[in-house]
Amino acid sequence: MYKQHPLSLAYLTVFGCPPVENVRIAAACGYDLVSLRLIAPHGLELAHPIVGNQKLIREINAAASDTGMSFYDGEVFTLLPETDIKTWLPVIETAGEFAMPVMQITCEDPDLSRAADNLGRIADTAAQYGIKMAIEFMRWRSTANIHDASRLASATGRNNVGLLIDALHLSRSGGSPADVASLPKGQALYLQLCDAPAEQPADNAGCIAEARTARMFPGDGGLWLKDLMAALPADVVISVETPHKGDAALSFMQRAEGGMAATRRFLDEIST
């Protein structure tokens, strides 16, 4: 914990890192929590499949026990019009084995009623494991901005559905700290923190590339991060998500160390 904030190592910061090593690196760098990718975003493949691999699950949990590390969020469901929620049950069960309190979900279903029904049903299953569902909005998805995500969360009628606030996606989808401050109480579940130039990429392809490989360390760009922090709870969990262009030359450890150092520096700066 740093400046009241539990700090979690986001999966993208060490993209491609084997999960046992991921856990040990998070602990070595001083993170309180760690993320794991349990299911690939729609259209992508997993580098290291975990669900169904009981040997690997035991090894991951053993690494967490050895290092005192806890898990935070699991990535990432993609809600499609044709989604069969039953196929997601093993993922929820695995998140339960790791005692993860949060699973991420994005939405590619333009039908709000259908999406809310499906999300509500998976949230009911997740609730049995003490898991909350965090909607991540992105400008290129059906649930594109903070208003779309808030409507979807509210439409489920479940109290374990809320929003993941990603600073980059908030900016690129036209949102602001004021929009975060206006959310219903408790709907903002946690923050993925990074920075970026104030100027937007020209198109969605540019936004996707920026999000996956060209973020900046907090405090190094032009986003309104201080105002965003003020709009969130004083003890909000911060997931450090800082994949950037220089990663190819760095080890997984160096990537995690860089994100941690920059986040601590940023938190020091805004508290003075």
Summary of the structure (lengths in Angstrom):
residues: 272
radius of gyration: 17.3
end to end distance: 17.9
largest distance: 50.0
contacts: 915
relative contact order: 0.15
helix: 44%
strand: 18%
